[in-house]
């Protein structure tokens, strides 16, 4: 069907566009070599009520979303399924803008090749009037069980693509595909032989310049597909083009599993400090939100710079950010969403009531009008999801990550490895590590979803 894996995507949203709206439902159908290899669909809590007209269109109600996961709770699974694949959707820019924004908001870099089935329909069926999904479904007699729900629509565009290939022939489909996407091209300084050595297995890859210096470190469950996706994007931004032109070699390290690749990528970025990896590069000092209490019993929030590798009271930290500006931006957002007092969160230094109180947006905690107990409860709720979780176990864990390897983990820190040797014995290697925010996020997600691989030491 395509020269790369493809994921047929459909989303439902709470309205607006990718800059302001949020996803309420997503469906993914991953296709490799013409066969469906994985399907995924879930409701997503957008964090705010959905308008009535959205409910009328999709049938999704606010009650349906109350117990649904937030996007950051399923982002890892979504990113995994989309990894290294062409992003296929009907009016692809719409779906892509939402998915890209919300993935990047939680730390994922997402620049796939795009393919639009609206454009495909126009190219292959120019005689037809109207290329909305509704008209295509009716015109071609495509069976759909639940219109305007994500899985039903994703399945419809997949079925339409198969039908178009059958009716118009693969050559015509390929021509429409090439109209939308650039053909597979390698960087000018990378030859086919070097690319052919890259395996289709999990691992970490490193782009290097003409002197062997690292330019970019990445990971994937399919190294070859992911590396090629850097150079086969629909649109190239300046950074991607610079990476392509500057790369003279590509090295890689294979791993047995995705979790190993995630941890190795994080470690290698911090070790090598490649110029194109900004999100994961090691920072000695990070901006954090710290909760305190003033003399009147009201909770206050301060932005502090901390070296988290030496931190001993991690569960008292609420939010970790790469800069004070980003921490301040989050405080401003929380203040608006939860009607917090800007004086008490350090955004204002006015005498008396804060400015938002005069506008009716602050309930008066700054002048003692709102009871401290009520205000503090709201602050706690606002901060809860950004707090670093307390270590939920009594001591060290052995966490199996592959058939032959387990991590030794305590307080979200990797303390060492246990490796099974060929003679049946095991080898334990102890490490001296401090807390790392990226490792914490990886471990937290893994432990939640792989409880059977956990054993207390």
C-alpha positions in Angstrom: 0.0 0.0 0.0 2.7 2.5 1.1 6.5 2.2 1.1 6.4 2.8 4.9 4.1 1.6 7.7 0.9 3.7 7.7 -1.5 4.6 10.5 -5.1 5.6 9.6 -6.2 8.2 12.1 -9.4 9.8 13.2 -10.1 12.0 16.1 -13.0 13.7 17.8 -12.5 17.0 19.6 -14.2 19.5 21.9 -14.2 22.0 19.0 -11.8 24.8 17.9 -8.5 24.0 16.2 -5.2 22.4 17.1 -4.1 25.5 19.0 -7.1 25.8 21.4 -9.1 22.6 21.2 -8.4 19.2 22.7 -8.9 15.6 21.6 -11.8 13.7 23.1 -11.5 10.5 21.2 -8.8 8.9 19.0 -8.6 5.8 16.8 -5.5 4.4 15.2 -5.3 1.6 12.6 -1.7 0.7 11.9 -1.0 -1.1 8.5 2.2 -2.7 7.5 2.7 -4.3 4.1 -1.0 -4.1 3.4 -2.1 -5.8 6.6 -3.6 -4.4 9.8 -1.1 -5.1 12.6 -2.6 -3.1 15.4 -5.8 -1.1 16.3 -6.3 1.3 19.1 -9.1 3.5 20.2 -9.9 5.4 23.4 -11.9 8.3 24.8 -9.8 11.1 26.2 -10.7 13.6 29.0 -10.0 17.0 27.5 -9.9 18.7 30.9 -12.8 20.9 30.2 -16.5 20.5 29.4 -17.5 19.8 25.7 -20.1 22.0 24.0 -23.6 20.6 23.5 -23.3 20.8 19.7 -20.3 18.5 19.9 -22.4 16.0 21.9 -25.1 16.2 19.3 -22.6 15.5 16.5 -20.6 12.7 18.0 -22.8 11.3 20.8 -20.0 11.8 23.3 -21.2 13.3 26.5 -19.3 14.9 29.4 -20.3 11.9 31.5 -18.6 9.6 29.0 -15.3 11.6 29.6 -15.3 11.8 33.4 -13.4 8.6 33.9 -11.5 8.6 30.5 -7.7 9.0 30.7 -6.1 12.4 30.1 -4.0 12.7 27.0 -0.6 12.5 28.8 -1.7 9.1 30.3 -2.1 7.6 26.8 0.5 9.7 24.9 3.2 7.0 25.1 0.9 4.3 23.5 -0.2 6.8 20.8 3.4 7.8 20.0 4.4 4.1 19.9 1.7 3.2 17.4 2.4 6.2 15.2 6.2 5.8 15.4 7.9 5.6 11.9 4.6 5.5 10.1 2.8 7.7 7.5 0.0 9.7 9.2 -3.2 9.1 7.1 -6.4 11.0 7.7 -9.3 12.6 5.9 -8.4 16.3 5.9 -5.1 15.3 7.4 -4.0 18.7 8.5 -6.9 19.0 11.0 -6.2 15.7 12.7 -2.5 16.1 12.5 -2.5 19.6 14.1 -4.3 18.3 17.3 -2.2 15.1 17.6 1.1 17.0 17.0 0.3 19.7 19.5 -0.8 17.4 22.3 2.1 15.0 21.7 4.7 17.7 21.7 3.1 19.3 24.8 4.1 16.2 26.8 7.6 15.9 25.3 7.4 13.9 22.1 8.9 15.1 18.8 6.3 14.3 16.1 7.0 15.1 12.4 5.6 12.2 10.3 4.9 12.0 6.6 1.3 13.0 5.9 -1.2 11.6 3.5 -4.6 13.1 3.0 -7.5 10.9 1.7 -9.4 14.0 0.7 -6.7 14.8 -1.8 -6.5 11.2 -2.8 -10.2 11.2 -3.6 -9.9 14.3 -5.7 -7.0 12.9 -7.6 -8.5 9.5 -8.3 -12.2 10.5 -8.7 -12.0 14.0 -10.3 -15.5 13.4 -11.8 -17.2 13.2 -8.4 -18.6 16.3 -6.7 -17.8 16.6 -3.1 -15.1 14.6 -1.2 -16.3 14.8 2.4 -16.1 11.5 4.2 -19.9 11.4 4.4 -20.2 11.7 0.6 -17.5 9.2 0.0 -19.2 6.6 2.3 -22.5 7.1 0.6 -21.1 7.1 -2.9 -19.0 4.0 -2.5 -21.3 2.1 -0.3 -18.8 1.8 2.6 -20.2 0.1 5.7 -20.0 2.3 8.8 -21.6 1.4 12.1 -21.2 4.6 14.1 -20.6 7.8 12.1 -18.7 10.6 13.8 -17.0 8.3 16.2 -13.3 7.9 15.8 -12.9 4.2 15.1 -15.7 4.1 12.6 -14.3 7.0 10.6 -10.7 5.7 10.8 -12.0 2.3 9.5 -13.9 4.1 6.8 -10.9 5.9 5.4 -8.9 2.7 5.5 -11.7 0.8 3.6 -11.9 3.7 1.1 -8.1 3.6 0.5 -8.3 -0.2 -0.2 -11.3 0.3 -2.5 -9.6 3.1 -4.4 -6.6 0.9 -5.1 -8.8 -1.9 -6.3 -10.9 0.3 -8.5 -8.2 2.6 -9.9 -5.2 0.3 -9.8 -2.0 0.5 -7.7 -0.2 2.7 -10.3 -2.8 5.4 -10.1 -2.9 5.2 -6.3 0.9 5.4 -6.2 0.9 8.5 -8.5 -1.6 10.2 -6.1 0.6 9.2 -3.2 3.7 10.7 -4.8 1.9 13.9 -5.5 1.5 14.4 -1.8 4.7 13.0 -0.5 8.3 13.2 -1.5 9.9 10.1 -2.7 12.4 8.3 -0.4 15.6 10.2 -0.5 18.7 9.8 1.7 20.9 12.7 2.8 23.6 13.6 0.3 26.4 12.2 2.4 24.7 8.9 3.4 24.9 6.1 0.9 22.5 3.2 0.4 24.9 0.6 1.9 25.1 2.5 5.2 21.4 2.8 5.4 20.9 -0.9 4.5 22.8 -1.9 7.6 20.3 -0.3 9.9 18.1 -3.0 11.3 14.3 -3.1 11.7 14.5 -3.6 15.4 14.2 -1.5 18.6 17.1 0.7 19.5 18.8 4.0 19.5 20.2 5.8 16.4 22.8 8.7 16.3 23.2 11.1 13.4 26.9 12.2 13.2 28.7 15.0 11.3 31.8 14.7 9.1 34.0 14.6 12.3 31.9 12.0 14.1 30.3 14.5 16.4 26.7 13.7 17.4 24.0 15.8 15.8 20.9 14.0 16.9 20.0 11.0 19.0 16.6 9.2 18.6 14.9 5.9 19.4 12.4 3.7 17.8 10.8 0.2 17.8 11.9 0.1 14.1 15.2 1.8 13.6 15.2 1.7 9.8 11.7 3.1 9.4 12.3 5.8 12.0 15.6 6.9 10.4 14.0 7.1 7.0 11.1 9.1 8.3 13.5 12.0 9.1 14.2 12.3 5.3 10.8 11.4 3.9 8.6 14.0 5.6 5.8 15.8 3.6 7.2 19.2 4.6 10.7 19.9 5.8 11.4 22.6 8.4 14.8 24.3 8.6 16.0 22.1 11.5 15.2 18.9 9.6 16.9 20.1 6.4 20.0 21.1 8.4 20.1 17.7 10.0 19.9 16.0 6.6 22.6 18.1 5.0 24.9 17.8 8.1 24.7 14.1 8.6 27.6 12.1 7.3 27.1 8.8 9.2 24.4 7.0 11.2 25.3 4.7 14.0 22.9 2.7 16.1 22.6 0.5 19.2 20.1 -2.3 19.1 18.0 -3.1 22.2 15.7 -6.0 23.0 12.7 -3.9 23.9 11.2 -0.4 23.6 11.7 0.4 27.3 15.4 -0.2 26.9 15.5 2.1 23.9 13.6 4.8 25.8 16.1 4.7 28.7 19.1 4.5 26.4 18.0 7.4 24.3 17.5 9.6 27.4 21.0 8.6 28.8 22.7 9.1 25.4 21.3 12.5 24.8 22.5 13.6 28.3 25.9 12.0 27.7 26.5 13.3 24.1 24.6 16.6 24.2 23.7 16.6 20.5 22.8 20.0 19.2 19.4 19.0 17.8 18.1 17.4 21.0 17.0 20.2 23.2 14.1 18.6 25.1 16.2 15.8 26.7 19.6 17.5 27.2 20.8 17.4 30.7 20.2 20.6 32.7 21.9 20.9 36.1 19.3 23.4 37.4 15.6 23.1 36.6 12.7 25.3 37.4 10.2 23.7 39.9 7.0 24.7 41.6 7.3 24.5 45.4 4.3 24.7 47.7 4.5 26.6 51.0 2.2 28.2 53.5 2.1 31.9 54.6 1.4 33.3 58.0 -2.3 33.4 57.4 -2.5 29.8 56.5 -2.9 30.2 52.8 -0.9 28.0 50.4 1.6 29.9 48.3 3.6 28.7 45.3 7.1 29.7 44.4 9.3 29.0 41.4 12.7 27.7 42.5 15.8 26.4 40.7 16.8 23.0 41.9 19.3 20.3 41.1 16.9 17.3 41.2 19.7 14.8 41.1 20.4 15.6 44.7 16.8 16.2 45.8 15.6 14.1 48.7 12.0 15.3 49.0 10.7 14.8 45.5 7.1 14.4 46.5 7.0 18.0 47.7 7.8 19.3 44.2 4.9 20.2 41.9 6.0 20.4 38.3 9.4 20.4 36.7 10.2 22.8 33.8 13.1 23.5 31.6 13.0 27.3 32.3 11.5 29.8 34.7 9.5 31.2 31.8 7.8 27.9 31.2 7.1 27.4 34.9 5.6 30.9 35.0 3.4 30.1 32.0 2.1 27.0 33.7 1.3 29.1 36.8 -0.6 31.6 34.7 -2.6 28.8 33.1 -3.4 27.2 36.5 -4.4 30.6 37.9 -7.0 31.2 35.1 -8.3 27.6 35.1 -8.7 27.2 38.9 -9.3 30.8 39.9 -6.1 30.9 42.0 -4.8 34.2 43.4 -1.9 35.6 41.3 -0.4 37.2 44.5 -0.3 33.9 46.3 1.3 32.1 43.4 3.9 34.8 42.9 2.6 36.4 39.7 1.8 39.8 41.4 3.3 41.8 44.1 0.6 44.4 44.6 -0.5 45.8 48.0 -4.0 44.7 49.0 -6.3 42.8 46.7 -4.8 41.4 43.5 -5.9 42.8 40.1 -7.9 39.6 39.2 -10.0 40.1 42.4 -11.1 43.5 41.0 -12.1 41.8 37.8 -14.1 39.1 39.6 -11.7 36.3 38.7 -10.1 35.8 42.2 -12.3 34.8 45.1 -10.4 37.0 47.6 -7.8 34.8 49.2 -5.3 37.6 48.9 -7.4 39.8 51.4 -8.7 36.9 53.5 -12.2 37.0 52.0 -12.1 33.3 50.8 -11.5 30.8 53.7 -8.0 29.4 53.6 -9.3 25.8 53.7 -11.4 26.2 50.5 -8.6 28.0 48.7 -5.9 25.5 49.7 -8.1 22.6 48.6 -8.4 24.2 45.1 -4.6 24.7 45.0 -4.0 21.1 45.9 -6.4 20.0 43.1 -4.7 22.3 40.6 -1.3 20.9 41.4 -2.1 17.3 42.0 -1.5 16.0 38.5 1.9 17.7 38.1 3.4 16.5 41.4 6.2 14.0 41.4 4.7 10.8 42.8 6.0 9.4 46.1 7.7 6.1 45.6 4.9 3.6 46.1 7.0 0.7 47.2 8.7 -0.2 50.4 12.2 -0.6 48.9 14.1 -1.6 45.8 12.4 -3.3 42.8 13.7 -5.7 40.2 11.9 -4.6 37.0 12.1 -7.0 34.1 12.6 -5.2 30.9 13.7 -8.0 28.6 14.1 -11.8 28.7 17.7 -11.4 30.0 17.7 -8.1 31.9 16.1 -6.4 34.9 16.5 -2.9 36.3 17.1 -2.3 40.0 15.0 0.7 40.8 14.4 2.7 44.0 12.8 6.1 44.5 12.4 6.4 40.7 16.2 6.1 40.3 17.9 3.2 38.4 20.4 1.8 40.9 21.7 -1.0 38.7 21.1 -3.9 36.4 20.7 -7.7 36.7 21.7 -9.7 33.6 21.1 -13.4 33.0 24.2 -15.1 31.7 24.3 -18.0 29.3 25.6 -20.4 32.0 22.4 -19.8 34.0 24.0 -17.5 36.5 23.2 -13.8 37.0 25.4 -10.7 37.1 24.5 -7.6 39.1 26.0 -4.2 38.3 25.4 -1.4 40.7 25.2 2.2 39.5 25.5 5.6 41.1 22.7 7.7 39.8 20.6 10.6 40.9 17.0 11.5 40.1 16.3 12.3 36.5 13.0 13.7 35.3 12.9 11.9 32.0 13.8 8.6 33.6 11.0 9.1 36.2 8.4 9.6 33.4 9.6 6.5 31.5 9.6 4.3 34.7 6.3 5.6 36.0 4.5 4.7 32.7 6.2 1.4 32.5 5.5 0.3 36.1 1.8 1.2 35.7 1.4 -1.0 32.7 3.8 -3.9 33.5 3.0 -4.9 37.1 3.7 -8.5 36.4 7.3 -7.6 35.7 7.9 -6.1 39.2 9.5 -7.9 42.1 10.4 -6.5 45.5 14.0 -7.1 46.5 
